[in-house]
Amino acid sequence: MKVKTMLLCVSLLASAVAVAQAPPAPSPEMQAAREAMMKACDADIKSTCAGKQGREMFACLRENNAKLSAGCKDAMAKMPRPGGAPPPASK
């Protein structure tokens, strides 16, 4: 009986740790801004950052800011920053 109780406790602890490590879902505002940015930057992504996805694609867009269309630059400037930090100043 003690072994079963111990296994149950270990299983519960392991599942709690796994749930705690899951990243939080993006806010509705972040999802809407991301969708708007993807739509505005579609052509720029295909021409400048082809084959990249996720963080690599966002990094590529930031690194190639000078090559982006005005609509894409505007949409990227409106993206909320993690932790509520303000967007970087435009150059």
Secondary structure in CASP SS format (residue, H / E / C, confidence):
PFRMAT SS
TARGET T0000
AUTHOR 0000-0000-0000
METHOD secondary structure of the structure
MODEL  1
M C 1.00
K H 1.00
V H 1.00
K H 1.00
T H 1.00
M H 1.00
L H 1.00
L H 1.00
C H 1.00
V H 1.00
S H 1.00
L H 1.00
L H 1.00
A H 1.00
S H 1.00
A H 1.00
V H 1.00
A H 1.00
V H 1.00
A H 1.00
Q C 1.00
A C 1.00
P C 1.00
P C 1.00
A C 1.00
P C 1.00
S C 1.00
P H 1.00
E H 1.00
M H 1.00
Q H 1.00
A H 1.00
A H 1.00
R H 1.00
E H 1.00
A H 1.00
M H 1.00
M H 1.00
K H 1.00
A H 1.00
C C 1.00
D H 1.00
A H 1.00
D H 1.00
I H 1.00
K H 1.00
S H 1.00
T H 1.00
C C 1.00
A C 1.00
G C 1.00
K C 1.00
Q C 1.00
G H 1.00
R H 1.00
E H 1.00
M H 1.00
F H 1.00
A H 1.00
C H 1.00
L H 1.00
R H 1.00
E H 1.00
N C 1.00
N H 1.00
A H 1.00
K H 1.00
L C 1.00
S C 1.00
A H 1.00
G H 1.00
C H 1.00
K H 1.00
D H 1.00
A H 1.00
M H 1.00
A H 1.00
K C 1.00
M C 1.00
P C 1.00
R C 1.00
P H 1.00
G H 1.00
G H 1.00
A C 1.00
P C 1.00
P C 1.00
P C 1.00
A C 1.00
S C 1.00
K C 1.00
END
